[in-house]
Amino acid sequence: MSSDHGVSRSPKAMALTLKYQDSDEHLLRRLGQAVVLQWDELPDALQDVLIDQAAGVADREDAPHEAADFERFIRGVKAKAV
């Protein structure tokens, strides 16, 4: 991604969270699955940013979610053909 001045900048986790309608939650789940399925194709630095971002966002469910939880999930999840 480039800034307005053409200078390339590295992505970083932001102190933000998403607000979305209940009816759109299935879209968020599908987008999350797409990211996990493409995980190994992403640059390591982007993987790190996504893990940090995931650990930092608020969720509708109050469940612990540390960076290590997401890393363990991504390593342990299995893909299957549809």
N, CA, C and O of each residue as an XYZ file, in Angstrom:
328
protein
N       0.843     -1.168      0.000
C       0.000      0.000      0.000
C       0.887      1.230      0.000
O       1.936      1.233      0.644
N       0.493      2.252     -0.696
C       1.299      3.470     -0.792
C       0.568      4.639     -0.167
O      -0.662      4.697     -0.174
N       1.331      5.562      0.371
C       0.741      6.789      0.897
C       0.480      7.739     -0.257
O       0.764      7.414     -1.410
N      -0.055      8.904      0.046
C      -0.353      9.900     -0.983
C       0.902     10.395     -1.685
O       0.813     10.905     -2.801
N       2.054     10.262     -1.072
C       3.299     10.778     -1.632
C       4.110      9.695     -2.336
O       5.276      9.919     -2.661
N       3.519      8.528     -2.577
C       4.214      7.474     -3.285
C       5.223      6.716     -2.450
O       5.963      5.890     -2.986
N       5.276      6.970     -1.153
C       6.209      6.286     -0.269
C       5.536      5.017      0.243
O       4.432      5.066      0.786
N       6.200      3.894      0.068
C       5.660      2.631      0.533
C       5.758      2.563      2.051
O       6.767      2.958      2.635
N       4.703      2.060      2.684
C       4.743      1.915      4.137
C       4.314      0.503      4.505
O       3.502     -0.115      3.817
N       4.860      0.016      5.576
C       4.533     -1.327      6.031
C       3.207     -1.311      6.772
O       2.913     -0.363      7.502
N       2.398     -2.363      6.590
C       1.157     -2.431      7.360
C       1.471     -2.630      8.835
O       2.497     -3.212      9.189
N       0.584     -2.145      9.687
C       0.744     -2.346     11.125
C      -0.635     -2.496     11.750
O      -1.624     -1.982     11.228
N      -0.689     -3.200     12.865
C      -1.950     -3.378     13.575
C      -2.430     -2.025     14.080
O      -1.639     -1.191     14.520
N      -3.740     -1.824     14.006
C      -4.333     -0.552     14.414
C      -5.264     -0.770     15.595
O      -5.847     -1.844     15.748
N      -5.401      0.242     16.421
C      -6.302      0.173     17.571
C      -7.724      0.481     17.098
O      -8.309      1.501     17.461
N      -8.261     -0.418     16.286
C      -9.603     -0.279     15.728
C     -10.327     -1.611     15.821
O      -9.699     -2.659     15.973
N     -11.634     -1.566     15.732
C     -12.426     -2.780     15.624
C     -13.550     -2.510     14.634
O     -13.829     -1.354     14.317
N     -14.193     -3.551     14.147
C     -15.275     -3.403     13.175
C     -16.625     -3.316     13.863
O     -16.863     -3.968     14.879
N     -17.494     -2.514     13.304
C     -18.904     -2.501     13.693
C     -19.665     -2.995     12.477
O     -19.524     -2.447     11.383
N     -20.465     -4.024     12.666
C     -21.204     -4.608     11.550
C     -22.534     -5.148     12.064
O     -22.714     -5.370     13.262
N     -23.446     -5.352     11.143
C     -24.765     -5.882     11.471
C     -24.677     -7.389     11.718
O     -23.841     -8.075     11.130
N     -25.546     -7.894     12.595
C     -25.602     -9.337     12.822
C     -25.770    -10.088     11.503
O     -25.188    -11.155     11.309
N     -26.562     -9.526     10.609
C     -26.843    -10.186      9.330
C     -25.606    -10.269      8.430
O     -25.616    -11.002      7.441
N     -24.554     -9.535      8.756
C     -23.319     -9.566      7.962
C     -22.230    -10.439      8.573
O     -21.146    -10.562      8.004
N     -22.504    -11.042      9.719
C     -21.463    -11.823     10.386
C     -20.977    -12.985      9.524
O     -19.797    -13.332      9.569
N     -21.865    -13.591      8.743
C     -21.443    -14.690      7.863
C     -20.404    -14.214      6.843
O     -19.533    -14.988      6.445
N     -20.487    -12.953      6.417
C     -19.500    -12.413      5.479
C     -18.135    -12.291      6.149
O     -17.106    -12.598      5.547
N     -18.139    -11.843      7.389
C     -16.893    -11.721      8.138
C     -16.257    -13.095      8.363
O     -15.041    -13.247      8.237
N     -17.076    -14.091      8.692
C     -16.550    -15.452      8.868
C     -15.938    -15.979      7.575
O     -14.873    -16.596      7.597
N     -16.604    -15.740      6.453
C     -16.085    -16.220      5.167
C     -14.789    -15.506      4.797
O     -13.860    -16.123      4.277
N     -14.732    -14.217      5.064
C     -13.504    -13.469      4.797
C     -12.362    -13.999      5.662
O     -11.234    -14.142      5.190
N     -12.658    -14.288      6.924
C     -11.648    -14.871      7.810
C     -11.164    -16.223      7.305
O      -9.968    -16.514      7.346
N     -12.093    -17.050      6.830
C     -11.695    -18.344      6.277
C     -10.808    -18.168      5.053
O      -9.832    -18.897      4.878
N     -11.146    -17.205      4.212
C     -10.342    -16.952      3.015
C      -8.914    -16.566      3.394
O      -7.958    -17.025      2.770
N      -8.774    -15.732      4.406
C      -7.434    -15.322      4.847
C      -6.655    -16.534      5.354
O      -5.488    -16.714      5.004
N      -7.292    -17.360      6.174
C      -6.606    -18.538      6.719
C      -6.217    -19.501      5.598
O      -5.127    -20.071      5.625
N      -7.099    -19.687      4.615
C      -6.786    -20.599      3.515
C      -5.621    -20.105      2.661
O      -4.917    -20.915      2.057
N      -5.409    -18.809      2.601
C      -4.311    -18.234      1.825
C      -3.093    -17.904      2.693
O      -2.131    -17.310      2.208
N      -3.131    -18.283      3.958
C      -2.134    -17.876      4.943
C      -0.696    -18.102      4.488
O       0.138    -17.202      4.587
N      -0.409    -19.286      3.996
C       0.974    -19.618      3.625
C       1.479    -18.800      2.441
O       2.687    -18.733      2.209
N       0.581    -18.183      1.697
C       0.977    -17.352      0.557
C       1.285    -15.913      0.973
O       1.858    -15.153      0.193
N       0.912    -15.538      2.184
C       1.123    -14.167      2.663
C       2.551    -13.988      3.165
O       3.127    -14.921      3.726
N       3.126    -12.817      2.976
C       4.462    -12.549      3.525
C       4.452    -12.674      5.055
O       3.452    -12.367      5.703
N       5.560    -13.121      5.613
C       5.659    -13.311      7.064
C       5.307    -12.048      7.837
O       4.622    -12.121      8.858
N       5.761    -10.899      7.370
C       5.485     -9.642      8.076
C       3.987     -9.356      8.107
O       3.473     -8.867      9.113
N       3.282     -9.655      7.017
C       1.834     -9.439      6.985
C       1.129    -10.431      7.900
O       0.155    -10.075      8.563
N       1.607    -11.668      7.942
C       1.048    -12.650      8.870
C       1.150    -12.136     10.304
O       0.193    -12.236     11.072
N       2.308    -11.588     10.663
C       2.510    -11.057     12.015
C       1.536     -9.924     12.314
O       0.969     -9.862     13.405
N       1.341     -9.026     11.348
C       0.418     -7.899     11.541
C      -1.011     -8.407     11.712
O      -1.743     -7.921     12.574
N      -1.411     -9.376     10.901
C      -2.772     -9.906     11.003
C      -3.008    -10.583     12.348
O      -4.079    -10.433     12.936
N      -2.021    -11.326     12.839
C      -2.135    -11.953     14.164
C      -2.273    -10.880     15.239
O      -3.143    -10.978     16.105
N      -1.427     -9.863     15.191
C      -1.499     -8.776     16.178
C      -2.838     -8.051     16.101
O      -3.418     -7.706     17.131
N      -3.334     -7.817     14.876
C      -4.616     -7.136     14.712
C      -5.742     -7.992     15.278
O      -6.616     -7.484     15.979
N      -5.726     -9.283     14.979
C      -6.765    -10.184     15.473
C      -6.791    -10.221     16.999
O      -7.862    -10.265     17.603
N      -5.624    -10.203     17.614
C      -5.556    -10.227     19.078
C      -6.046     -8.920     19.683
O      -6.471     -8.895     20.839
N      -5.993     -7.835     18.918
C      -6.337     -6.529     19.463
C      -7.765     -6.066     19.258
O      -8.206     -5.130     19.925
N      -8.506     -6.699     18.347
C      -9.864     -6.219     18.083
C     -10.846     -6.734     19.125
O     -10.643     -7.788     19.728
N     -11.903     -5.978     19.323
C     -12.972     -6.393     20.231
C     -13.834     -7.440     19.523
O     -13.882     -7.494     18.294
N     -14.505     -8.256     20.308
C     -15.388     -9.273     19.753
C     -16.715     -9.207     20.486
O     -16.795     -8.682     21.597
N     -17.739     -9.732     19.873
C     -19.057     -9.759     20.519
C     -19.073    -10.736     21.691
O     -19.844    -10.566     22.635
N     -18.230    -11.750     21.628
C     -18.131    -12.720     22.714
C     -16.907    -12.393     23.550
O     -15.832    -12.114     23.020
N     -17.085    -12.430     24.859
C     -15.982    -12.122     25.762
C     -15.174    -13.392     26.016
O     -15.391    -14.097     27.002
N     -14.247    -13.664     25.115
C     -13.393    -14.843     25.233
C     -11.944    -14.394     25.120
O     -11.633    -13.482     24.353
N     -11.050    -15.032     25.884
C      -9.639    -14.650     25.775
C      -9.132    -14.931     24.364
O      -9.502    -15.928     23.743
N      -8.289    -14.046     23.874
C      -7.731    -14.226     22.533
C      -6.378    -13.538     22.468
O      -6.274    -12.337     22.216
N      -5.370    -14.319     22.699
C      -3.987    -13.844     22.629
C      -3.411    -14.215     21.266
O      -3.959    -15.070     20.569
N      -2.320    -13.580     20.889
C      -1.676    -13.870     19.610
C      -1.366    -15.363     19.478
O      -1.541    -15.939     18.404
N      -0.914    -15.982     20.552
C      -0.577    -17.411     20.511
C      -1.801    -18.271     20.198
O      -1.672    -19.315     19.558
N      -2.993    -17.844     20.644
C      -4.220    -18.588     20.340
C      -4.476    -18.612     18.832
O      -4.844    -19.647     18.276
N      -4.282    -17.476     18.179
C      -4.493    -17.400     16.734
C      -3.436    -18.199     15.980
O      -3.752    -18.878     15.003
N      -2.196    -18.122     16.422
C      -1.129    -18.894     15.782
C      -1.401    -20.388     15.901
O      -1.225    -21.131     14.935
N      -1.828    -20.831     17.079
C      -2.142    -22.247     17.298
C      -3.314    -22.671     16.404
O      -3.291    -23.756     15.823
N      -4.332    -21.817     16.296
C      -5.489    -22.116     15.459
C      -5.077    -22.282     13.995
O      -5.456    -23.257     13.346
N      -4.312    -21.340     13.485
C      -3.912    -21.383     12.074
C      -3.071    -22.621     11.781
O      -3.232    -23.237     10.728
N      -2.181    -22.992     12.691
C      -1.353    -24.191     12.495
C      -2.186    -25.469     12.563
O      -1.873    -26.451     11.890
N      -3.252    -25.457     13.378
C      -4.004    -26.681     13.613
C      -5.213    -26.896     12.728
O      -5.724    -28.013     12.651
N      -5.684    -25.855     12.058
C      -6.895    -25.979     11.250
C      -6.596    -26.761      9.971
O      -5.505    -26.654      9.412
N      -7.556    -27.532      9.521
C      -7.390    -28.345      8.316
C      -8.344    -27.849      7.231
O      -9.500    -27.533      7.511
N      -7.861    -27.783      6.013
C      -8.697    -27.405      4.870
C      -9.294    -28.665      4.257
O      -8.671    -29.727      4.260
N     -10.511    -28.533      3.730
C     -11.112    -29.661      3.022
C     -11.768    -29.143      1.751
O     -12.230    -28.003      1.701
N     -11.805    -29.968      0.748
C     -12.392    -29.579     -0.536
C     -13.902    -29.432     -0.393
O     -14.549    -30.158      0.361
N     -14.443    -28.470     -1.137
C     -15.902    -28.270     -1.119
C     -16.513    -28.728     -2.417
O     -17.728    -28.640     -2.592
